[in-house]
Amino acid sequence: MNASRDPADARLPPLPQDAQTLTYVELWNGADLLIRKAGEEVAGSRWVFLSALVMLSFCLEAYLDYAGSLLFGAAWREGDAPHAGQDVQRRLALVCAACGVQLEARHTYRTVAMTLLELRASLTQATQMRMPQSQLARREAPPDPAWAPYCRRNVVLDYRAQLRILLGKLHAGLPAAERGPLSL
């Protein structure tokens, strides 16, 4: 039974006791929920779409850790230079190479993956910008102009679809005996 007191959670089916929940799946589901919620409040939907993109970037990174552990075993997290400690773009290239997935600029999923990772990096740097002074103007102001092009439903849906393609290709390259279903 769901332990949450949120009435919306009461409608969710209970999780089986033996179900294995993977972080990348939970992040994917969180992004889906945000995408559905974005249309409910027009004034805040740009921020919700941006949040969905950030969740998708976290999903990508969590999937790389999942796949990297299956592909490289203990070397992924242990040793003198563990792969998990490398820059996330380097980990993406490493996992793609190990799975036989082409990571060339001509593939849209590559552009999407790199953009998601760059967006995440720019947000973690918390670069300051001038915001409008009035309370109403701040509520209605778009996110940072560098992020604004991503804060639309069609872009978020396209990015999610391209990320699903990339993760599907990577998943197909994992050892069959050790991988479960992709569940996205």
N, C-alpha and C positions, 0 to 999 in steps of 0.2 A: 504494500500500500504506500502511496505517496505521502511523505511526512510534511509537505509544505502546507501552509495555511492559505495560500493563494487559491481562490475558487477556480481559476483557470487550470491550475495544476490538478485539481480533483478530477477533471475530465480525461487526464492522461491515463493510459493503461499502466498497471503496475509493472515494474521491471522484473523479469525472471531472476531468481536468486543466483543462477549460474551464468548470467549474461556478463560478458566482458565488455566494458565500455571503454572505447579508445578515445583519447583526447581529441584527435583530429576529427572524429565523428561528432563529438559534442560541440566542437567549435563550428563545424559545418552546419549543424542543426541550429546553433545560436545565430549564425548569419542568416539562415533561412527565416527564422523567427523575426529578426530585425527587418528583413526585406518586406515581409508581410505587414509588419507594424508601421512601416514608413509612410504608407498612404493614409493612415488614420489621422495624423496631425500634419497638415500641410506646412505650417510654419516651421516645424522641427524636422521635417522629413529629410532635408539635406544632411543634417547631422546624423540621422539614423542610417542613411545610406553610407555615409562615411564610416560609421561604426561597423556596418556590415562588411565593408571592404577590409577594415582592420581585422575583424574576426576571420575573414577569408585568408588574410596574410598569416595570422596565427595558425590557422588550419594547415596551411602549406608547410610552415615550419614544424608543426607537430607531426605531420605526415612524414617529413624528411627524417625526423628522429626515429619514428616507427620503422620506416623502410631501412634507414641506415643501420639500426640495430639488427634487423634480419639479415641484411647483406654482409655486414662487416663484423658481427658478433661483438666480442669484448673490445676490439680495436676501435669501435665507434665511440666508446666513453672512457676507455682506459689507455694507459701507456704514456710514453713521453710526449706524443703529439696526437691526442685523440681527435678523431674527425668531428665529433660533436662540438668541439671547442672552436672550430673554424668559422669564419664568416658564413652567414646563411646562404649567400650567393654561391660561395665555393662548395658548400654542402649540397646545394641544388645541382651544380654541375657534376659533382662526384656521384650522387645517387643516379642522376640521369645516365651518366656513362656506364655505371654498373648494371643498369636495367636495359641498356641498349636504346635509350630514348634520345633522339636528336634534339639538341638544345641550340638551334640556330636562329638567327634573327628573322628568317622568313616564316617561322612558325608563330602564329598568333598566340598560342598558349605560352610561348617563351616571353613574348612582350608583356603579356598579362602578369605572369609570375614575377618578372623583374619589376614591373610597375608596382605591384602589391608590396614587394619587399622594399622598394624605394620609398613608397608612401609610408610604410611602417617606420622606416628609419627616420624620415623627416618629422614624423610625429613624436618619436622618442627624443629627438633633439630639442623639441619645444621652442622653436624659433619664435620670437615675439614679433607681433605686427600691431599697427595702430588700429584700434577698433572705434566705431562711431561712439559719440559721447552719450546720447540719450538712451534710456532703457528700451524704448520701442525700437529705435534704430538698431541696437545691439541684437535684439531678438530676431529682427528681420534680415540682418546682415548675413551674407553668405559666408561660409567658412573661408579660410585663407584662400586667396585667389589661385594659389598653386594647386589646391585640392578641389576647388569648385567644379572643374570639368568631370570629376568622378562621382559627384553627388547627385546623380540622376538614375532613375529606375532602370532605364535601358542599358546604361553602362554597367551597373551592378549586376544585372541579369546576364549580360554578355561575359563579364569577368567570371562570374560563377560558372557559366557553361564552359568557358575555356579552361578554368582551373579543374573542372571535373574531367575534361579530356586529358589534361596533363596527368592528373592523379590516376586515371584509368590506365594510361600507358605505363606509368611507373609501376602500378600494382600488377600489371600483367608480366612485368619483368622480375618480380620478386620470386623467391623459391616457392613453388606451388605447395609443397608439403607444409610450409610454415605460415603461409598467409591465409587469412580468412577472407570473407567477402568484403568488398570495398565499402559497402553500406552507405553510399552517398546518394 
